[in-house]
Structure formats: structure tokens, C-alpha cells
Amino acid sequence: MSGKTYGYVRVSTRVQREDRQLAAMQAFGVPAERIIVEKQSGKDFARPAYLQLVQTMRSGDVLVIKSIDRLGRNYKEILEQWTGLTKERGIAIVVLDMPLLDTRAGRDLTGTLIADIVLQLLSYVAQTERDFNQQRQAEGIAAARARGVRFGRKPLRMPEAFAELAEEWWHGRVSAAQAGRELGISRTTFTLRAGEWCTAQGLGKRTV
């Protein structure tokens, strides 16, 4: 299959780093000028950089991603995107962490069948992990309330990336100020809520 090769790199928050994904793209041979980096949640495909990229691509082009969850975390939409790109538009996809998920030319019927099965399994796992993180956040808040922790006069719903950033902060990989800016809340609010959530998760002693 001839055409241009593009790389898509995604991280969920602005404080997360994309170094490993970029290194994998460069090792595969994706030209630096055709590597698209986006810092946005994978809950759906309403992502400006991704949408612009796939609109630019043509039949015969190749889209490279490091893992299936970098493409997205919504099971149904991942399958729809995959089918739309590979079977309807003739764009190949290569998933670096899973060699079976490589739709470039040269696959027989058995190889295609195996790839489809693996895709469905990994897409399901990607969404399950996202759902589990949201469940842990809700359970942590419920556990804190059961212990008598007060959350203020008005309930404050934490943004989607809260649980991930709270855990990063607990292990000393992100500062409270960085996390607060990312979530659009104050450092004090983040520290209070993150401390309650992490304690409820039984994460042990906090790393300073």
C-alpha cells in the first residue's frame, strides 16, 4: 500500500507527557511533520486535531498509533472509526503495541479475522478501564462521605480527568498546582478532594 504515513499521539491531560508515544512514532519511521499530538480525553471522537487529520488523509495512507486506547476509549465508536477508515476509505491503521492490528496489505482472510477479534477485545478493555476509573472516583467520594467527610455547601462534580490526576499527585508525579490548573479548580480544592479520594482508595502513604 503506497501513500503517506501519519502518526496520532494523544494524552488525556496537559500535564501528561507524550514522550514515549513520540519515540515510538519516530522509531517506526513516521516523519516528524506528520505526527499529530492532541491533549484531550478519549471519551469520544469530538477531537479537533484528530478530525482534521482523518479529513486530510486519503486512500492508501497509513495511520499509526501506539496503542488502541490512544485512538479512543469508547468501544462502539472505536469500532465505527476503524471500519470507516480501513474498509470504507481505504486507510490502513497500524497499532504499534499490537502487531496483529496492522491492516496494511498482505493479510489473508484468517489474519483479517484475527485482527477483527483482537480489535473488539482491546476496544472493550479500553472502555472498561475508563468506566472503572469513573466508578473508583464515585466510590471514593461515597466512602469519604460515609466517614463523615463534608464536601462543602454545594456538591462539586470533579472533571473526568480528576481520578487520574489525583493518583499522579499522590505518587508525587504531578503537583497540586499543575493538577488544579488542568482541572480548572483551585490548588486548595484539588488537594482536599484528591487527598480524600486517594485515602478512600487505600493507596497507602503519599509520596512527597
C-alpha positions as CSV (number, residue, x, y, z in Angstrom):
1,M,0.0,0.0,0.0
2,S,1.5,3.3,-1.1
3,G,0.7,6.7,0.4
4,K,1.7,9.0,3.3
5,T,2.2,7.8,6.8
6,Y,0.8,9.8,9.7
7,G,1.1,9.4,13.4
8,Y,-1.5,10.2,16.0
9,V,-0.4,10.8,19.6
10,R,-2.9,11.5,22.4
11,V,-2.7,12.2,26.1
12,S,-5.7,12.9,28.3
13,T,-4.3,16.0,30.2
14,R,-1.9,18.8,29.5
15,V,0.4,17.7,32.4
16,Q,0.8,14.2,30.9
17,R,3.8,13.6,28.7
18,E,3.7,12.2,25.2
19,D,7.5,11.3,25.0
20,R,7.0,7.5,24.8
21,Q,4.5,7.8,22.0
22,L,6.6,10.2,20.1
23,A,9.7,8.0,20.4
24,A,7.6,5.0,19.1
25,M,6.4,7.0,16.1
26,Q,10.0,8.1,15.3
27,A,11.3,4.6,15.6
28,F,8.6,3.3,13.2
29,G,9.7,6.0,10.7
30,V,6.8,8.4,10.8
31,P,8.0,11.8,9.6
32,A,8.1,14.4,12.4
33,E,6.0,16.9,10.3
34,R,3.2,14.2,10.0
35,I,2.9,13.4,13.7
36,I,-0.2,14.9,15.2
37,V,-0.2,15.5,19.0
38,E,-3.5,16.1,20.8
39,K,-4.1,16.7,24.5
40,Q,-7.7,15.7,25.0
41,S,-9.8,12.9,26.6
42,G,-10.5,9.8,24.7
43,K,-14.1,9.5,25.8
44,D,-15.3,10.3,22.2
45,F,-14.0,11.4,18.8
46,A,-15.0,15.0,19.0
47,R,-11.4,16.0,18.9
48,P,-10.4,18.8,16.6
49,A,-6.8,17.6,15.7
50,Y,-7.9,14.0,15.1
51,L,-10.9,15.0,13.0
52,Q,-8.7,17.4,10.9
53,L,-6.1,14.6,10.5
54,V,-8.6,12.0,9.2
55,Q,-10.1,14.5,6.8
56,T,-6.7,15.2,5.4
57,M,-5.9,11.5,4.8
58,R,-6.6,9.7,1.6
59,S,-6.9,6.1,0.4
60,G,-3.6,4.4,0.6
61,D,-2.4,6.5,3.6
62,V,-1.4,4.9,6.9
63,L,-2.4,6.0,10.4
64,V,0.0,4.9,13.2
65,I,-1.0,4.8,16.9
66,K,0.9,3.4,19.8
67,S,-2.0,1.6,21.4
68,I,-5.7,1.2,20.8
69,D,-6.6,3.4,23.8
70,R,-4.7,6.3,22.2
71,L,-7.3,6.2,19.4
72,G,-10.1,6.3,21.9
73,R,-11.9,4.7,24.9
74,N,-15.4,4.4,23.6
75,Y,-15.9,0.8,22.5
76,K,-18.7,1.4,19.9
77,E,-17.0,4.5,18.4
78,I,-13.6,2.8,18.1
79,L,-15.1,0.0,16.0
80,E,-17.0,2.6,13.9
81,Q,-13.9,4.7,13.3
82,W,-11.8,1.6,12.5
83,T,-14.4,0.3,10.0
84,G,-14.9,3.7,8.4
85,L,-11.2,4.3,7.9
86,T,-10.0,0.9,6.8
87,K,-12.9,-0.6,5.0
88,E,-14.8,2.4,3.6
89,R,-11.9,4.9,2.9
90,G,-9.0,2.5,2.3
91,I,-6.8,4.0,5.0
92,A,-4.5,1.5,6.8
93,I,-4.1,1.5,10.6
94,V,-1.0,0.2,12.5
95,V,-1.2,-0.3,16.3
96,L,2.5,-0.4,17.4
97,D,1.8,-2.2,20.7
98,M,-0.3,-4.9,19.0
99,P,1.3,-6.2,15.7
100,L,-1.8,-8.2,14.9
101,L,-3.6,-4.9,14.4
102,D,-1.9,-3.9,11.2
103,T,-4.2,-3.5,8.2
104,R,-1.6,-2.8,5.6
105,A,-1.6,-5.0,2.5
106,G,-0.6,-8.7,2.8
107,R,-3.2,-10.1,5.1
108,D,-5.1,-13.2,4.3
109,L,-8.7,-14.0,5.4
110,T,-7.5,-15.6,8.6
111,G,-5.3,-12.7,9.5
112,T,-8.1,-10.3,8.9
113,L,-10.5,-12.3,11.1
114,I,-7.9,-12.5,14.0
115,A,-7.3,-8.7,13.7
116,D,-11.0,-8.0,13.9
117,I,-11.4,-10.2,17.0
118,V,-8.4,-8.6,18.7
119,L,-9.7,-5.1,17.9
120,Q,-13.0,-5.8,19.5
121,L,-11.3,-7.2,22.6
122,L,-8.9,-4.3,23.1
123,S,-11.6,-1.7,22.4
124,Y,-13.8,-3.3,25.1
125,V,-10.8,-3.2,27.5
126,A,-10.2,0.4,26.8
127,Q,-13.7,1.4,27.6
128,T,-13.8,-0.8,30.6
129,E,-10.8,0.9,32.1
130,R,-12.3,4.3,31.6
131,D,-15.6,3.2,33.2
132,F,-13.6,1.6,36.1
133,N,-11.8,4.9,36.8
134,Q,-15.1,6.8,36.9
135,Q,-16.5,4.1,39.3
136,R,-13.5,4.4,41.6
137,Q,-14.0,8.1,41.7
138,A,-17.6,7.8,42.7
139,E,-16.9,5.1,45.3
140,G,-14.1,7.2,46.8
141,I,-16.4,10.1,47.3
142,A,-19.1,7.8,48.7
143,A,-16.6,6.3,51.2
144,A,-15.4,9.7,52.3
145,R,-19.0,10.8,52.9
146,A,-19.6,7.6,54.9
147,R,-16.8,8.6,57.2
148,G,-18.4,12.0,57.8
149,V,-16.2,14.0,55.4
150,R,-18.0,17.1,54.3
151,F,-17.7,18.3,50.8
152,G,-18.9,21.9,51.2
153,R,-22.2,23.6,50.8
154,K,-22.7,22.6,47.2
155,P,-21.6,19.3,45.7
156,L,-18.7,19.8,43.3
157,R,-18.5,17.4,40.4
158,M,-14.9,16.6,39.6
159,P,-13.9,16.7,35.9
160,E,-13.3,13.4,34.1
161,A,-9.5,13.5,34.5
162,F,-9.7,14.0,38.3
163,A,-9.1,10.4,39.4
164,E,-6.1,10.0,37.1
165,L,-4.5,13.3,38.2
166,A,-5.3,12.6,41.9
167,E,-3.4,9.4,41.7
168,E,-0.5,11.1,39.9
169,W,-0.3,13.7,42.6
170,W,-0.5,11.1,45.4
171,H,2.6,9.4,43.9
172,G,4.4,12.7,43.5
173,R,4.4,12.8,39.7
174,V,2.2,16.0,39.4
175,S,2.0,19.0,41.7
176,A,-1.3,20.1,43.2
177,A,-0.9,23.4,41.4
178,Q,-0.5,21.8,38.0
179,A,-3.4,19.4,38.6
180,G,-5.6,22.3,39.7
181,R,-4.9,24.3,36.6
182,E,-5.5,21.4,34.4
183,L,-8.9,20.7,36.0
184,G,-9.9,24.4,36.3
185,I,-10.1,24.3,40.1
186,S,-8.0,25.9,42.9
187,R,-5.0,24.2,44.3
188,T,-6.6,24.0,47.7
189,T,-9.8,22.4,46.3
190,F,-7.8,19.8,44.4
191,T,-5.6,19.0,47.4
192,L,-8.6,18.5,49.6
193,R,-10.6,16.4,47.2
194,A,-7.6,14.4,45.9
195,G,-6.5,13.6,49.5
196,E,-10.0,12.3,50.4
197,W,-10.2,10.3,47.2
198,C,-6.8,8.7,47.4
199,T,-7.2,7.8,51.0
200,A,-10.5,6.1,50.2
201,Q,-8.8,4.1,47.5
202,G,-6.3,2.8,50.1
203,L,-3.3,4.0,48.2
204,G,-1.0,3.9,51.2
205,K,1.4,6.6,52.2
206,R,1.6,9.6,49.9
207,T,4.8,10.2,48.0
208,V,6.1,13.8,48.6
